[in-house]
Amino acid sequence: MKAAYIEQYGGTDEIQLVNDFAKPAPGAGQVLVEVKAVSLNRIDTILRAGYMQQMMPIKFPSVVAGDFAGIISQVGDGVTAFNVGDEVYGQAGALMGGTGALAEFTVTAIDKLAKKPSSISMEEAASLPLTAASAVQAIEEHMALQRGQKILVHGGTGGIGSFAIQLAKHHGAYVATTVDGQFAALAKELGADEVIDYKSQDFTNIIKEYDAVLVTVADAAAGSYGVLKNGGVLVLLAGMADEEAAKEHGVTAVQQMTQASSLQLQRIAFLVDSGVLKPLIDKTFSFDETKKAYDYFEQENPKGKVVVTLN
């Protein structure tokens, strides 16, 4: 089968594309999915580069990427919630018990899977799992954001930020966001009430007494404690939580490690089909352009997600 894989840590040059990679088989509680589309995430780059090899070593050869959408072609023993032919989306990263997403076929556990939102394409569904789950986990679980509260979303036109703005507005919050000024109009379209150009403006001089901050850009972490009101919540998806700073400002700092569960994926599908969340795709590449896709993703400043299509 087609597959994009690596045999050692490194840059995008380490990604190999082949047509004869061994097709995986599902075990108990797993399904085999014919992959139609895959989206790229920062964790793909971090793992491939070897930045986490001490904590999360990769077993080589390893198929790259984790987020996908496709059609179930085989179910393993004990699987009753899904059937052959179901359109699904989820995660199949090798470090999450899957066989890697960027291949013609992938195996994943059913607790990392859900039925695809019916109102969108495979490409759009593939863009959802990690980024939309990050937004849901941060805003609905850690922050419990309420109507009338104020939230600052850093990186509002990125993969996570674009979903966070939409979800926060759904919950009736006032949303400010930091973006590259050239994307200010897009941030407004997503629902942002206030847009701050991080290249020319200092958000710490503008934002005061907010209820919550979502950090998706590590450089923004340090200044974010001081813009929260006493009792506010700071959720970090980039950078490290500073407990001393949190104590000094009387806020809660949450270091979030997102792993999309079936329940989260079902929630996301509901939000998408209800019109609350709309996927934002910057660019789509073919399987043969996988290296080009990763180069673009890692070197540019994508608006939303980068997707690779198969089959």
N, C-alpha and C positions, 0 to 999 in steps of 0.2 A: 504493500500500500504506500501511498504518498505520505511523507512525514518530514517535518523540519526538526532536526535534533542537534545536540551538541555532544562531544566526547570529552571535552575538558572546559574548564572555566576560561572566560575571555570576552572579547568584544563580539560585534555582530559577524565578524569574519569567521568565527567558530561555528556559526549555524550552517549545517549541511542539509541540502534538499535531495531526497532520494525517492525512488518509486517502488523500492523493494523492501521497505521496512516491515518487520514481522507484525502481522495483525494480532492485536490482543484478544483475549477471550474473557468474558465476565465470570466472576466467581459468585459465591452466595451473596445476596444482597446488593449485587451490582448489575449494571446494564451496559450493553455495547451500543454506542451511538454512531451513526454515520454523520460526520461533522459537515455542516454547511457553511459555518462562519465562525471566526475566532476574533476576539478583541485583545489588544495589547495593554499591559499594565506595568507600572513602575516596578512591581515586585519581580516581574519577569527579568528585567534588566539587573536588578540587585542580585538575584539568585544566579543568573548566568555569569555575572562578573566575579562571583565568588565572595562577595562582601559578607555573606552569612554562612560561609562554609563550615565555620567552627560550631555554630549552633544548629544549622540545617544543611548538612552535607548532601550533595546530589549523588545519586547512583547513576553512573554513566553506562551506556548511552542514555540520554534523557531527552524526550520530546519536549519542546518548549511550549510556553503559554498555558493558561489555565481556564480562561473564560470561553465558553462556546455556546452554539445553538445547533441543533440537528434533529435527526429522526432516529428513534430507537430501532435497532435491527435485531437485537437479541436480548433476552432477559435471563439473569442468573437464577439459581435456586432460591426459593423463598420470596421472590419479587411478585407482589400482587397489585401494587399501586400503579404500575405502569405496564403498558402492553406494546408489542411490536407495532410500529407505525405511529406511535405517539410523537408529536412534535414537542421537544423539550429544550431547556436551557439550564446552564449551571456551571459548575467548576469541575475540572478534571486534572488539576495540577499534580505532578508526580509526588510532591511532598504532602499532598492531601489525600493520598490513597488512590489517585487516578493514574492514568498512563500518559498524561500530557495531551493538550487539546489540539495542537497544530498538526493534525494528521487526518487522513481520510476517515479513520475510525478511532474512537477513544473509549476507554472503560472508566466508569465512575460509580461511586456508591450512591444509592438512592437518597441518602440524607444530604447530598450536595446537588440535588436535582429538583426541577419542578416543570409543570406543563408550561410551554411557551405562551406568552401573552398572545391572544388570538388576533389582536388589532394591528400588529406590526410585523415587519419582515424578519427573516432569519438574521440578517446583518444587524438590524436594530436590537434584536433580542440578545445577540452575542455581546453587545456593548454594555449590557446591564449588570451582570452578576456582582463583581467585586465593587464597582463604583457605586451603584445604586444601593447595594447592601450596606456600604460604608455610610452613606447618607442616612438611611433608615435607622441603622444602629446608633449613630451619633445623635440624631435629632429626636427620634421617638423613644429610644431606650435610655441613653445617657443623659440627655438634656431634658427630656419630657417637655419639649417646647410648647408653650401655651399661647393662645390668642392674646395679642397686645404686647407680647414680650419683644425684645430687640435682640437680633443675632447678627454677628459679623461673620461672613464666610470669606475666608481667604482663597484666592484662586477661583473666582466664581465662574469662569468659562472653561475650566478644566473638566476632566471626567467626573470627579466626585463633586466639585463645586457646582456644576451645572444642575445636578440632581438635588443638591442641598438647597439651592435657592428655590427651586420649584416646590420642594417638600415643605420648606419653612413657610412659604407663602400659603400653601394649602392649610397649614395649621394656624394661619392668621397672624403671623409674626411680621414685624417690621424688619426688612432685610437690607443690610449694607454689605458691600462686597469690595474686595480689592482685585483689580484686574489691570492688564496692560491697557492703556488708554485707548488704543485702536479698537479694542473689543467692547468698549463701553456700551454701545448701542445693543450689542448682543446680550450683555448682562441685563439691560433693561427689559429686553424682550423675554428673557427667562423669568422676570418678575422682580428683579432687584429694585428697591425703593431709592437707594443711594449708592452711587458708584464712585470709588476712589481709585485714581490712577496711581499705582504704587511706584511708577517711575518718576512722578513729579510731585506727589503728595505723601505726607507722613500720616498714616492712619491714626497714630497715637495722639496727634493734635486735633483730630476730628471726632473720633469715636470716644464717648464717655458713658459710664454707667449702663453698660449693656448687660443683658441677662446671660448671653452665651456667645462663645466664639468657637468656630471650627477652623482648625489649622491644617491646611493641606500643603503648605509651603514652609519648610523648616526655618527659613530666615525670618518668618513672621512670628515665630513662637515667643521669643523673649519679650517683645513689646506688647503682647496680647493680654498678659495678666493685668496690667494697669488700666485697661479699658473696660474691665468688668466691674459691676457693682458687687458689694459685699454679698456673698452667697452665690455668686455666678458660677457658671460651669464652662471650663475650657476643655475641649476634646481635641487631642492631637493625633493626626494621622501621619504627620511628618515632624521630625524633631523629637526631643526627649522631654518628658515632663520634669519640671523644676519644682520639687516639693517645698523648698524654702520660699520661692517666689509665690507659690500658691498660698502658703501660710501667711506670708507678709501681707498679701492683698485680700485674704479672707475668702478665697475661692477654691473650687474643686478642680483639680487637673486630672483628666482621664487619658491614659495612654491606650488608645484603641488599636487592637489587632483584629481586623475584620476577617471572618470566615463565613461566607454566605451559606446559610442553612436552608433546608427545604421550606421552613416556615417563613424565613425572610424572603426567599424567592417567590413564594406564593403571594406574600404581601405586595411585593414589587409588581408582580403580574396584575394583581387587582388594581393597584394605583395606575399602572399604564393603561389598562383597558378601561379605566374610569376617566381617563383623560387628565389625570393629575400630573403624571410624569411623562415627558416626551424625550426620547433618546436624542442625543446630539452627536452626530458623527462628522468628524472633520474630513477624513479621507478613507477611501477603500482601495485595497490592493489585492491582486490575485496571489495564489499560492506561490507561483514562480517569482513573485516580487517580495517574498518574505523578508529578505535582508534589507531591501530598500524600505520596506514598511517600518522595520525596527530602527533603521538609520533616521528616517523622518521623525518617528516618534521620540527618539532620544535626543535629536539635535535641534528640532524646531520647538514651537510652543503651540501644540495642537489645541484646537477649540473643540472640546469634547473628546470623543474616542477615535482611535485608529483601528480599522477592521481589516482582516484578511479573509477572503472568501475561498471556499473549496467546492469541488464538484459543481 
